[in-house]
Amino acid sequence: MTTKKSSPSKPASRAWQRMLSGRRLDLLDPSPLDIEIEDIAHGLARVARWNGQTHGAHIFSVAQHTLLVEAVLRQQTPRVDHRIRLAAMLHDAPEYVIGDMISPFKAVIGGSYKVVEKRLLSAIHIRFGLPAVLPAEIEQQIKSADMGAAYLEATHLAGFAQAEARRLFGRDPKLPAATEKDYVTPWSAGRAEKQFLARFKALLS
C-alpha cells in the first residue's frame, strides 16, 4: 500500500511592502502608524506620470504633479485653507505604493484598484491629521485643480493639442508664466523629493 505524500502548504501571499524607512505597509489593511512622509516623497518622486510618455530629460513625477496641483488650487482659490492645500498635495499619495495607473487602464480593470486606493488614502489622511474621507465640496476643489494640472501637463509635456486637452481636462488654469514654466519642466527625482518634503513641512507649520 502506497501512501500519498502531502504537498507542502503554499505560503500566504504577501500583501505588504517594505519601505526604506523600515515600515511594512499592509495594502489590504493599511495602518496610519506605518506611513511616513519621507517614504511617500521618495516613492512619488520616482513614479512617472503619463506612463513616462512625456518630453524632457527627466520623467514628470507624481511628486511634481502634486505640487503643481497645489499651485493650481492656490491660483483658483487664493485664500484656501492650508489643510485643503495639504489634502491636494496628498491626493495621489497612495501611488507611492501602487504606482500611477493611467485612467484608461483604471477603466479597464474596474473597481478593485479604487478600493485599495481609497483605503490607503484614508490611512494617509489620518496619519497627517486630515479627515479619513474629505467632504464632497473639498474633493471637488481638488479635482478641479487636478484637471487644471492635467491640462498643463497634457499640452506642455504629453503631446496633446490644446483643443483635445480642453475637451478631456477642461480649461487652462492660467498660472503666472514663471510658475507655469517651472512646474511643467520635469525635475530630477532628487529635486522633486526635496521640494515635496519642503512644501509638506511648510503646510504643516
C-alpha positions as CSV (number, residue, x, y, z in Angstrom):
1,M,0.0,0.0,0.0
2,T,1.4,3.4,-1.0
3,T,0.9,6.5,1.0
4,K,0.4,9.8,-0.6
5,K,3.0,12.4,0.0
6,S,1.4,15.5,1.5
7,S,2.1,18.5,-0.7
8,P,3.8,21.4,1.1
9,S,1.4,24.1,2.2
10,K,1.5,27.1,-0.1
11,P,2.8,30.2,1.7
12,A,0.3,33.0,2.2
13,S,0.5,35.7,-0.5
14,R,2.4,38.8,0.8
15,A,0.2,41.9,0.8
16,W,2.7,44.3,2.4
17,Q,5.5,46.4,1.1
18,R,8.7,47.2,3.0
19,M,9.6,50.8,2.8
20,L,13.1,52.4,3.1
21,S,12.1,53.7,6.5
22,G,11.8,50.1,7.6
23,R,8.0,50.3,7.8
24,R,5.9,47.5,6.4
25,L,2.7,48.8,4.9
26,D,-0.2,46.3,4.5
27,L,-2.1,47.2,1.3
28,L,-5.2,45.3,2.5
29,D,-5.3,46.8,6.0
30,P,-3.0,49.9,6.0
31,S,-2.2,51.4,9.4
32,P,-1.6,55.1,9.7
33,L,1.3,54.2,12.0
34,D,3.1,52.6,9.1
35,I,3.0,55.7,6.9
36,E,6.0,58.1,6.8
37,I,6.1,61.3,4.7
38,E,9.7,60.5,3.7
39,D,8.6,57.2,2.1
40,I,5.8,59.0,0.3
41,A,8.1,61.7,-1.1
42,H,10.8,59.2,-2.1
43,G,8.3,57.0,-3.9
44,L,6.3,59.7,-5.7
45,A,9.4,61.4,-6.9
46,R,10.2,58.1,-8.8
47,V,6.8,57.4,-10.2
48,A,6.2,58.7,-13.7
49,R,3.0,60.5,-14.8
50,W,1.6,59.6,-18.3
51,N,3.3,56.2,-18.2
52,G,6.5,58.1,-18.9
53,Q,5.3,59.4,-22.3
54,T,6.4,62.9,-21.7
55,H,9.1,65.3,-23.1
56,G,12.1,66.3,-21.1
57,A,15.4,65.0,-19.7
58,H,13.6,63.5,-16.6
59,I,10.2,61.8,-16.1
60,F,7.4,64.0,-14.9
61,S,6.9,62.6,-11.5
62,V,3.8,62.3,-9.4
63,A,5.6,64.3,-6.7
64,Q,6.0,67.2,-9.1
65,H,2.4,66.8,-10.3
66,T,1.0,67.1,-6.7
67,L,3.0,70.3,-6.2
68,L,1.5,71.6,-9.5
69,V,-2.0,70.7,-8.3
70,E,-1.5,72.6,-5.1
71,A,-0.2,75.6,-7.1
72,V,-3.3,75.5,-9.3
73,L,-5.5,75.2,-6.3
74,R,-4.0,78.4,-4.8
75,Q,-4.5,80.1,-8.1
76,Q,-8.1,79.1,-8.3
77,T,-8.9,79.7,-4.6
78,P,-6.2,82.2,-3.2
79,R,-7.4,82.0,0.4
80,V,-7.9,78.3,0.6
81,D,-7.2,76.8,4.0
82,H,-3.8,75.2,4.4
83,R,-5.4,71.8,5.3
84,I,-7.1,71.7,1.9
85,R,-3.7,72.5,0.3
86,L,-2.2,69.6,2.2
87,A,-5.0,67.3,1.1
88,A,-4.3,68.5,-2.5
89,M,-0.7,67.6,-2.1
90,L,-1.6,64.2,-0.8
91,H,-4.4,63.4,-3.3
92,D,-2.2,60.9,-5.2
93,A,-0.1,59.8,-2.2
94,P,-1.3,56.1,-2.5
95,E,0.7,55.9,-5.7
96,Y,3.9,55.7,-3.7
97,V,2.8,52.1,-3.1
98,I,0.6,51.2,-6.0
99,G,2.1,53.3,-8.8
100,D,0.4,55.7,-11.2
101,M,-2.1,53.7,-13.2
102,I,-3.4,55.8,-16.2
103,S,-7.1,56.5,-16.3
104,P,-7.8,54.3,-19.4
105,F,-6.4,51.3,-17.6
106,K,-8.3,52.0,-14.4
107,A,-11.5,52.0,-16.6
108,V,-10.5,48.5,-17.9
109,I,-9.8,46.8,-14.6
110,G,-12.8,48.2,-12.7
111,G,-13.3,48.9,-9.1
112,S,-10.7,46.8,-7.3
113,Y,-8.0,49.3,-7.8
114,K,-10.2,52.1,-6.4
115,V,-11.0,50.1,-3.2
116,V,-7.3,49.7,-2.4
117,E,-6.5,53.3,-3.4
118,K,-9.2,54.7,-1.1
119,R,-8.2,52.6,1.8
120,L,-4.6,53.8,1.5
121,L,-5.7,57.4,1.1
122,S,-7.8,57.3,4.2
123,A,-4.9,55.9,6.3
124,I,-2.6,58.6,4.9
125,H,-5.2,61.3,5.8
126,I,-5.5,60.0,9.3
127,R,-1.7,59.9,9.7
128,F,-1.4,63.6,8.9
129,G,-4.4,64.9,10.7
130,L,-6.9,65.1,7.9
131,P,-10.4,63.5,7.8
132,A,-10.3,59.9,6.5
133,V,-12.8,61.0,3.8
134,L,-12.9,64.6,2.7
135,P,-16.2,66.5,2.3
136,A,-17.5,66.4,-1.3
137,E,-17.0,70.1,-1.9
138,I,-13.3,69.8,-0.9
139,E,-12.9,66.8,-3.1
140,Q,-14.4,68.8,-6.0
141,Q,-12.0,71.7,-5.4
142,I,-9.0,69.3,-5.5
143,K,-10.4,67.5,-8.6
144,S,-10.8,70.9,-10.4
145,A,-7.1,71.7,-9.6
146,D,-6.1,68.2,-10.6
147,M,-7.8,68.7,-14.0
148,G,-6.1,72.1,-14.5
149,A,-2.7,70.5,-13.8
150,A,-3.5,67.7,-16.2
151,Y,-4.3,70.3,-18.9
152,L,-0.9,71.9,-18.5
153,E,0.9,68.6,-18.4
154,A,-1.0,67.3,-21.5
155,T,-0.2,70.4,-23.6
156,H,3.3,71.1,-22.4
157,L,4.6,67.6,-21.9
158,A,2.4,64.8,-23.3
159,G,1.8,66.0,-26.9
160,F,-1.9,66.9,-26.7
161,A,-3.3,69.7,-28.8
162,Q,-5.0,72.4,-26.8
163,A,-8.4,71.6,-28.2
164,E,-8.1,67.9,-27.3
165,A,-6.8,68.8,-23.8
166,R,-9.7,71.2,-23.3
167,R,-12.2,68.5,-24.2
168,L,-10.6,66.0,-21.8
169,F,-9.4,68.1,-18.9
170,G,-11.1,71.5,-19.1
171,R,-9.6,74.9,-19.4
172,D,-6.1,76.3,-18.9
173,P,-5.8,77.3,-15.2
174,K,-3.7,80.4,-16.2
175,L,-0.9,80.2,-13.7
176,P,1.7,83.0,-13.7
177,A,4.1,82.4,-16.5
178,A,7.2,81.9,-14.3
179,T,5.3,79.4,-12.1
180,E,3.9,77.5,-15.1
181,K,7.4,77.2,-16.7
182,D,9.0,75.9,-13.5
183,Y,6.3,73.4,-12.6
184,V,5.9,71.9,-16.1
185,T,9.6,71.5,-16.7
186,P,10.4,68.0,-15.4
187,W,12.7,68.0,-12.3
188,S,15.2,65.3,-11.3
189,A,13.9,62.8,-8.8
190,G,16.1,64.3,-6.1
191,R,14.7,67.8,-6.6
192,A,11.1,66.6,-6.8
193,E,11.6,64.7,-3.5
194,K,13.2,67.6,-1.8
195,Q,10.6,70.1,-2.9
196,F,7.7,67.8,-2.0
197,L,9.1,67.5,1.6
198,A,9.8,71.2,1.9
199,R,6.2,72.1,0.8
200,F,4.7,69.5,3.1
201,K,6.6,70.8,6.1
202,A,5.6,74.4,5.2
203,L,1.9,73.5,5.1
204,L,2.1,71.7,8.4
205,S,3.8,74.6,10.1
